Amino acid sequence: MPRSVNHVASRARRKKIMRLAKGYYGRRKNVWTVAKNAVEKGLLYAYRDRKVKKREFRALWIQRINAGAREHGVSYSQLMGGLKKANIDLNRKVLADLALNHPAAFAGIVAKVK
């Protein structure tokens, strides 16, 4: 009796990986072993960089708040300390948006801190 092999499942598994490798350069898109390694690496980067993205945005917000605060003669740390003391609960994302898009509102917040 011949050996029974589930070709349907193994073919589906390979097709799934090859679909994920679509758009890759060179052999990474059409050679199974190369594509499998490339997709695994890509998924690892995707998982890692979802965390890194949050770090990078927080750093960007801090830079924008600092730039806006220094225009009004206050450093970032003085501004954040003053906000804590004044019980103004605005997160860095909102403060950065105000500093960039609504300078008048941001100036009002800085005036309250001073």
Secondary structure, DSSP 8 states (H G I E B T S, - for coil): ------HHHHHHHHHHHHHHTTT-SGGGGT-HHHHHHHHHHHHHHHHHHHHHHHHHHHHHHHHHHHHHHHHTT--HHHHHHHHHHTT----HHHHHHHHHH-HHHHHHHHHHH-
